Amino acid sequence: MGVNTLIVLRHAKAADLPGLADRERPLTDRGERDAERAGERLKQLGLAPELVLCSPSVRTRRTAELALAGLGSDAPIHFESEIYEAYPDELLELIGRTDGGISTLLLVGHNPGVHELVLNLTLSREDEGYPPGAFSVLETSPWAELGPGDGRLVGRWTPKDH
Protein backbone atom coordinates (compact mmCIF):
# COMPACT_ATOMS: atom_id res chain seq x y z
CA MET A 1 0.00 0.00 0.00
CA GLY A 2 1.12 3.52 -0.77
CA VAL A 3 1.52 6.51 1.45
CA ASN A 4 -1.65 8.37 2.43
CA THR A 5 -1.99 12.13 2.69
CA LEU A 6 -3.86 13.69 5.60
CA ILE A 7 -4.71 17.38 5.47
CA VAL A 8 -5.69 18.79 8.87
CA LEU A 9 -7.50 22.13 8.60
CA ARG A 10 -8.64 24.26 11.52
CA HIS A 11 -11.79 26.26 10.81
CA ALA A 12 -11.15 29.84 9.75
CA LYS A 13 -11.74 32.91 11.95
CA ALA A 14 -15.19 32.82 13.53
CA ALA A 15 -17.32 35.60 14.97
CA ASP A 16 -17.85 35.76 18.71
CA LEU A 17 -21.44 36.89 18.99
CA PRO A 18 -23.08 37.24 22.43
CA GLY A 19 -26.00 34.88 22.95
CA LEU A 20 -25.12 32.66 19.99
CA ALA A 21 -24.41 29.00 20.72
CA ASP A 22 -20.79 28.02 20.03
CA ARG A 23 -21.80 25.54 17.31
CA GLU A 24 -23.70 28.31 15.49
CA ARG A 25 -20.85 30.83 15.25
CA PRO A 26 -20.35 31.99 11.63
CA LEU A 27 -17.09 32.92 9.96
CA THR A 28 -16.02 36.55 9.94
CA ASP A 29 -15.39 38.26 6.59
CA ARG A 30 -11.69 37.58 7.09
CA GLY A 31 -12.48 33.95 7.91
CA GLU A 32 -14.43 33.61 4.66
CA ARG A 33 -11.45 34.93 2.66
CA ASP A 34 -8.92 32.80 4.58
CA ALA A 35 -10.91 29.60 4.07
CA GLU A 36 -11.01 30.12 0.32
CA ARG A 37 -7.31 31.01 0.30
CA ALA A 38 -6.54 27.77 2.15
CA GLY A 39 -8.25 25.87 -0.68
CA GLU A 40 -6.35 27.87 -3.29
CA ARG A 41 -3.08 26.99 -1.54
CA LEU A 42 -4.00 23.30 -1.46
CA LYS A 43 -4.67 23.52 -5.20
CA GLN A 44 -1.24 25.11 -5.76
CA LEU A 45 0.27 22.21 -3.83
CA GLY A 46 -1.52 19.74 -6.11
CA LEU A 47 -3.55 18.26 -3.27
CA ALA A 48 -7.04 16.97 -4.00
CA PRO A 49 -8.88 15.32 -1.12
CA GLU A 50 -11.11 12.43 -2.08
CA LEU A 51 -13.10 12.74 1.14
CA VAL A 52 -13.69 15.45 3.74
CA LEU A 53 -14.46 14.68 7.38
CA CYS A 54 -15.94 17.80 8.93
CA SER A 55 -17.35 18.91 12.25
CA PRO A 56 -21.02 19.92 11.88
CA SER A 57 -20.56 23.40 13.41
CA VAL A 58 -21.48 26.37 11.21
CA ARG A 59 -17.89 27.64 11.07
CA THR A 60 -16.35 24.29 10.08
CA ARG A 61 -19.03 23.59 7.46
CA ARG A 62 -18.44 26.99 5.86
CA THR A 63 -14.65 26.58 6.05
CA ALA A 64 -14.90 23.22 4.25
CA GLU A 65 -17.28 24.63 1.64
CA LEU A 66 -15.05 27.63 0.86
CA ALA A 67 -11.81 25.62 0.92
CA LEU A 68 -13.28 23.12 -1.56
CA ALA A 69 -14.45 26.03 -3.75
CA GLY A 70 -10.93 27.51 -3.72
CA LEU A 71 -9.57 24.08 -4.50
CA GLY A 72 -12.07 23.51 -7.30
CA SER A 73 -13.10 20.22 -5.70
CA ASP A 74 -16.43 18.47 -5.30
CA ALA A 75 -15.14 15.89 -2.82
CA PRO A 76 -17.90 14.46 -0.63
CA ILE A 77 -18.18 15.92 2.86
CA HIS A 78 -19.12 13.68 5.78
CA PHE A 79 -20.27 15.67 8.79
CA GLU A 80 -19.11 13.88 11.92
CA SER A 81 -20.43 15.18 15.25
CA GLU A 82 -17.60 13.51 17.13
CA ILE A 83 -15.08 15.96 15.59
CA TYR A 84 -16.60 18.78 17.64
CA GLU A 85 -14.60 19.01 20.90
CA ALA A 86 -12.66 15.85 20.00
CA TYR A 87 -9.40 14.77 21.59
CA PRO A 88 -6.59 13.55 19.30
CA ASP A 89 -7.26 9.87 20.09
CA GLU A 90 -10.91 10.32 19.09
CA LEU A 91 -9.85 11.97 15.82
CA LEU A 92 -7.40 9.12 15.18
CA GLU A 93 -10.17 6.58 15.73
CA LEU A 94 -12.44 8.40 13.27
CA ILE A 95 -9.67 8.68 10.65
CA GLY A 96 -8.90 4.98 11.18
CA ARG A 97 -12.40 4.08 9.96
CA THR A 98 -11.77 5.74 6.58
CA ASP A 99 -12.01 3.45 3.56
CA GLY A 100 -8.58 2.13 2.59
CA GLY A 101 -9.22 3.16 -1.02
CA ILE A 102 -9.09 6.84 -0.03
CA SER A 103 -5.52 8.11 -0.30
CA THR A 104 -6.04 11.83 0.42
CA LEU A 105 -8.25 12.87 3.32
CA LEU A 106 -9.16 16.36 4.56
CA LEU A 107 -10.17 16.75 8.22
CA VAL A 108 -11.83 20.06 9.16
CA GLY A 109 -12.10 20.63 12.88
CA HIS A 110 -11.36 22.69 15.96
CA ASN A 111 -8.54 23.51 18.32
CA PRO A 112 -7.11 22.19 20.48
CA GLY A 113 -7.95 18.80 18.94
CA VAL A 114 -6.60 19.35 15.42
CA HIS A 115 -3.38 20.94 16.66
CA GLU A 116 -2.79 18.16 19.17
CA LEU A 117 -3.56 15.57 16.47
CA VAL A 118 -0.77 16.95 14.27
CA LEU A 119 1.66 17.06 17.20
CA ASN A 120 0.67 13.48 18.14
CA LEU A 121 1.07 12.09 14.61
CA THR A 122 4.44 13.77 14.08
CA LEU A 123 5.68 13.39 17.67
CA SER A 124 6.74 17.01 17.32
CA ARG A 125 7.73 19.11 20.29
CA GLU A 126 7.83 22.26 18.19
CA ASP A 127 4.70 24.24 18.86
CA GLU A 128 4.21 27.11 16.45
CA GLY A 129 0.52 27.36 17.30
CA TYR A 130 -2.41 26.59 15.04
CA PRO A 131 -4.30 29.77 14.21
CA PRO A 132 -7.76 29.79 12.62
CA GLY A 133 -7.57 28.77 8.95
CA ALA A 134 -4.23 26.97 9.32
CA PHE A 135 -3.62 23.56 7.80
CA SER A 136 -0.96 20.87 7.93
CA VAL A 137 -0.21 18.23 5.32
CA LEU A 138 1.05 14.90 6.58
CA GLU A 139 2.19 11.75 4.84
CA THR A 140 0.87 8.83 6.85
CA SER A 141 0.63 5.09 7.07
CA PRO A 142 -2.69 3.44 6.09
CA TRP A 143 -5.68 4.90 7.93
CA ALA A 144 -6.51 1.75 9.89
CA GLU A 145 -2.92 1.55 11.20
CA LEU A 146 -2.48 5.23 12.02
CA GLY A 147 -1.13 6.06 15.46
CA PRO A 148 1.28 8.36 17.29
CA GLY A 149 4.42 9.01 15.28
CA ASP A 150 2.94 7.64 12.04
CA GLY A 151 2.78 11.01 10.30
CA ARG A 152 5.46 13.05 8.59
CA LEU A 153 4.81 16.76 8.23
CA VAL A 154 5.35 17.74 4.59
CA GLY A 155 3.60 21.11 4.55
CA ARG A 156 2.07 23.76 6.75
CA TRP A 157 0.19 26.95 5.92
CA THR A 158 -1.42 29.71 7.94
CA PRO A 159 -3.36 32.72 6.63
CA LYS A 160 -0.56 34.98 7.90
CA ASP A 161 1.93 33.15 5.63
CA HIS A 162 0.29 34.76 2.61
N, C-alpha and C positions, 0 to 999 in steps of 0.2 A: 504494500500500500504506500501511496505517496504521502507527501507532507501536506497537512491541512493549513489553511490560513484562517485565523480568527481575528476579526476586527472588533475592538471593544470601544464603543462610543458612549460618552456621557452626554445626556441631554444638553441642549444649548441653554443659554441664559433665560431663566424664567422670571416672570413678574411675581412680586410678593404683595398680594392684594389682601388687605384686612377682610376677615370674614369669609374668605374663599377657602374651601377645603384644599389641603396640600395636593391631592391627586388631580384637582381641577385647575391648577395654576397654568396659565398659558405662557407661551414664549414672549419675550419682549421683542421689539423691532430688531434690536441687535441680535437677539437669539435666532430670529427668523433668518437673518442674513448669514449668521455664522453656521447654521445647520446646512444651508444650501452650499456654502463655501466648503464645508467638510466633505460633502458629496463630490463637489468639483475636484477637490484634492485627491479623493479616492480614485476618481476617474483618471486624473493625471498619473497616478501611480499604477494604473492598469488593473485595479482591483474591482471585481464584479461579484458581489455576494450572490449566492444562489438561494439563500434563505436569510430572513431577518427574524430574530427573536427580540421582542420589544415589550417593555413594561406597558401596561394599559393606561398610565397616567396621560393627561392631556399634553404635557410638555414632551414626553418621550415619543408619543404617537406623532406629534407634529415634527419633531426632530427627525424621526425616521422618514416621514413623508417628504420633507424638504431635502434631506440628504440623498434619498433615492432619486428625486427630481434632478438635483445637481449632478448626480452620477449618470443619469439617463437610464435608470434601471427600473424594471417592473418585477423585481424579485418579490416573492410572496412574503407577507409579514404575518407572523404568528404572535398574537398578543398573549403574554404569559404573566398572570397575576403574581406568580412567585418571584418575579424579577424585582418588583417593588419592595424596597426595604430588605433585599436579599443579602446574605452573607456570602463570602467567596465560595464556601463549600456548597452552598445551595445553587449558586450559579454554575459551578463545575458539574453538579449532578444534572442540571437542566441541559447543559451543553452536551454532556455524555449521552443523552437520549437522542441526539441528532442522528438522522439517517447517515450511515457510512458512505453513501453515494454523494453526499454534499461535501465539497472540498473547501469552499469559502463561505464562512458564516459571519454575519454581522449581529452583534449583541448591542442593543440600545437600552441603557439603564441609568442608574443613579449612583452617586457617591454616598457613602464610602465604598459600597460593594464593588463597583466596577474598578476603582483604583486598586483596592486590595486584591481583586482577582488578578490583575496584571502583575502586581508585585508577587503574588503567590505563584503564578505560573512561571515567572522568570527568576524567582528566588532573588530578586533585586533588593538591595538595601538602599539604593539611590531613590530618593523621594523628591521628585521635582513638582509634586502636586498634580492635580487632575482637574483643571478648571472646566466650567461648563463649555460644551462643544468640542472638547478634546477627544482624540481617538488614538489608540495604539493598534499596531498591526503585529501579530505574532504568528510565527510558524510553529505548528504544534504536531504532536503525535495524533493518531486517530482519536476521534471524539470519545469513544467508549473507554479509551485507555488514559484519558487526560487526567493529570494530577499535578501536584506541586512540582515545579522545576521542569515541566514538560513543554514549556513555551520558550521561544527565542524571540526577543524583541527585534523586529526588522524595520520598524518605522513608528514615528510618533508625530502628532500634529496638534497644535492648539490654535485657536483663533488669533492669538497674539503673535503667532509665528508669521502671519501673513501681512 
